[in-house]
Amino acid sequence: MAANATTNPSQLLPLELVDKCIGSRIHIVMKSDKEIVGTLLGFDDFVNMVLEDVTEFEITPEGRRITKLDQILLNGNNITMVSQVYYFFLHWFLVYVEFSY
């Protein structure tokens, strides 16, 4: 399967896709009730990530908690999804509107 992906330039392997995001803002959904937005500086084969200019969003019983961090090392075992940052804004806006009524 991997051989076919490398012969067809329109297909990307997962790590190739993450590599294209280096230097860009990304949105990460974690296994816990956390979502993280930051600029991807680098990653390894286990998708452990180094991010800068980070905002962490956490759902707590008291509501949403927002934490700003300069730089983090994120364990790849806890990542559920990675996407470009424009999805993040749409997702949190819809959640905000839905819960504000």
C-alpha positions in Angstrom: 0.0 0.0 0.0 2.8 2.5 0.9 4.5 1.8 -2.4 1.4 2.9 -4.3 1.2 6.1 -2.3 4.7 7.0 -3.2 4.2 6.4 -6.9 1.1 8.6 -7.1 2.0 12.2 -6.3 -1.6 13.1 -5.5 -1.5 10.9 -2.4 0.3 11.9 0.8 1.4 9.7 3.7 0.3 11.0 7.1 3.7 12.2 8.2 4.2 13.9 4.8 1.0 15.9 5.4 2.1 16.9 9.0 5.5 17.9 7.5 3.8 20.3 5.2 2.3 22.1 8.3 5.7 23.0 9.8 5.7 26.7 10.4 1.9 26.9 10.1 -0.9 27.3 12.7 -2.5 24.0 13.4 -5.5 22.8 15.5 -5.0 19.6 17.6 -7.8 17.7 19.3 -6.6 15.6 22.2 -8.0 12.4 23.7 -9.0 14.4 26.8 -11.3 17.4 26.8 -8.6 19.6 25.4 -7.9 21.3 22.1 -4.7 23.0 21.2 -3.8 25.7 18.7 -0.2 26.6 17.9 2.5 27.0 15.4 4.1 23.7 14.5 7.9 23.9 14.9 8.7 20.2 14.4 7.7 16.6 15.1 9.1 13.1 15.1 8.0 9.6 13.8 5.7 9.2 16.8 4.0 12.6 16.1 5.4 14.1 19.3 5.1 17.8 18.4 6.9 21.0 19.4 4.5 24.0 19.2 5.0 27.7 19.9 2.5 30.5 20.6 0.1 28.0 22.0 -3.5 28.3 23.2 -5.0 25.4 25.1 -8.8 25.1 25.4 -10.1 22.7 28.0 -13.7 21.8 28.9 -14.2 21.7 32.7 -17.2 21.3 34.9 -17.0 25.1 35.6 -16.9 25.9 31.8 -14.1 26.5 29.3 -10.6 27.2 30.5 -8.2 29.0 28.1 -4.4 28.8 28.8 -1.8 30.6 26.8 1.7 29.1 26.6 4.9 30.2 24.8 6.1 26.7 23.8 5.2 23.1 24.5 6.3 19.5 23.7 3.1 17.5 23.0 3.0 13.7 23.4 1.8 12.2 20.1 0.0 9.3 22.0 -2.7 11.7 23.2 -3.5 13.3 19.8 -6.8 12.4 18.1 -6.8 14.8 15.2 -4.7 17.5 13.5 -6.0 20.0 11.1 -5.3 23.4 9.7 -6.3 26.3 12.0 -9.3 27.6 10.0 -11.3 24.5 11.1 -10.5 25.5 14.7 -12.2 28.9 14.4 -15.3 27.5 12.8 -15.5 24.7 15.4 -15.2 26.9 18.5 -17.5 29.5 17.1 -20.2 27.0 16.6 -19.7 25.6 20.1 -19.8 29.1 21.5 -23.0 30.0 19.7 -24.6 26.6 20.6 -23.9 27.0 24.3 -24.6 30.8 24.6 -28.4 30.3 24.3 
